[in-house]
């Protein structure tokens, strides 16, 4: 079941559970229907790739998808895991804030 996700492409996130716990990276892609995300340098898997005209064959390392529930946004102030809240600005726009410090996440 797809739900509204509080993590977007380009966000800095921290892995909170699993074998990759404590690692951090930028979100490369989000898959809302699967509730999963690709995080740079996290959950590296080996893929066997067949040779094509553009790519050479062999075993390559790439990121695997990780469940959203195992990720937390990195606080812009100190980089520690934080929950995401929302705040309505004076001009009526909505912005995301880190619950831990109150800092605005997206400009």
C-alpha positions as CSV (number, residue, x, y, z in Angstrom):
1,X,0.0,0.0,0.0
2,X,1.4,3.4,-1.0
3,X,1.5,6.1,1.6
4,X,2.7,9.7,1.6
5,X,6.4,9.6,2.1
6,X,8.4,12.2,4.0
7,X,11.7,11.4,2.3
8,X,12.4,12.8,-1.1
9,X,15.1,12.4,-3.8
10,X,18.2,14.3,-2.8
11,X,17.7,14.1,1.0
12,X,20.5,13.2,3.3
13,X,19.3,10.1,5.3
14,X,20.7,7.8,8.0
15,X,20.0,4.1,8.2
16,X,18.4,3.3,11.6
17,X,18.1,-0.5,11.6
18,X,19.4,-3.5,9.8
19,X,22.9,-4.6,8.8
20,X,23.6,-1.1,7.3
21,X,22.7,0.7,10.6
22,X,24.6,3.9,11.1
23,X,25.5,4.5,7.5
24,X,24.3,7.6,5.7
25,X,24.0,8.8,2.2
26,X,21.9,10.8,-0.3
27,X,18.6,9.4,-1.7
28,X,19.1,8.6,-5.4
29,X,15.5,7.5,-6.0
30,X,12.2,6.9,-4.2
31,X,9.7,4.1,-5.0
32,X,6.4,5.1,-3.3
33,X,4.4,2.1,-4.4
34,X,7.0,-0.2,-2.8
35,X,7.8,2.0,0.2
36,X,11.5,1.7,-0.7
37,X,14.3,4.0,-1.6
38,X,17.8,3.8,-3.2
39,X,20.5,5.4,-1.0
40,X,24.0,6.1,-2.3
41,X,26.6,3.7,-0.9
42,X,24.1,1.7,1.2
43,X,22.9,-1.9,0.8
44,X,25.4,-2.6,-2.0
45,X,24.6,-5.7,-4.0
46,X,26.4,-7.6,-6.7
47,X,24.8,-7.9,-10.1
48,X,25.9,-10.2,-13.0
49,X,25.7,-8.0,-16.1
50,X,25.8,-9.4,-19.7
51,X,28.0,-7.7,-22.2
52,X,26.4,-5.3,-24.6
53,X,27.6,-2.9,-27.2
54,X,27.6,-0.1,-24.6
55,X,28.6,-1.9,-21.4
56,X,31.1,-4.6,-20.7
57,X,30.0,-7.7,-18.9
58,X,31.0,-8.9,-15.5
59,X,30.0,-8.6,-11.9
60,X,29.1,-5.0,-10.9
61,X,28.3,-3.4,-7.5
62,X,25.3,-1.2,-7.2
63,X,22.9,0.0,-4.6
64,X,19.9,-2.1,-3.6
65,X,16.5,-0.8,-2.5
66,X,16.0,-0.3,1.3
67,X,12.7,0.0,3.1
68,X,11.6,3.6,4.1
69,X,11.0,2.5,7.7
70,X,14.7,1.8,8.1
71,X,15.6,5.4,7.1
72,X,15.5,8.7,9.0
73,X,16.2,12.1,7.7
74,X,19.6,13.5,8.8
75,X,19.3,16.6,10.9
76,X,20.8,19.6,9.0
77,X,22.3,20.9,12.2
78,X,24.4,17.9,13.3
79,X,23.6,15.0,10.9
80,X,21.9,12.8,13.5
81,X,18.6,11.0,12.7
82,X,15.5,13.0,13.1
83,X,11.8,12.7,12.3
84,X,10.1,15.0,9.8
85,X,7.5,17.6,10.6
86,X,5.7,20.2,8.6
87,X,5.3,23.9,9.2
88,X,3.1,26.4,7.3
89,X,4.9,29.6,6.6
90,X,3.4,33.1,6.7
91,X,3.0,33.2,2.9
92,X,1.0,29.9,3.0
93,X,3.7,27.6,1.7
94,X,4.5,24.4,3.6
95,X,8.0,23.4,4.4
96,X,9.6,20.3,6.1
97,X,11.4,20.7,9.4
98,X,13.5,18.4,11.4
99,X,11.7,17.6,14.7
100,X,15.1,17.2,16.6
101,X,16.3,20.8,16.0
102,X,13.5,22.6,14.3
103,X,15.8,23.4,11.3
104,X,14.2,23.7,7.8
105,X,15.1,20.7,5.7
106,X,14.3,22.0,2.2
107,X,15.1,25.6,1.3
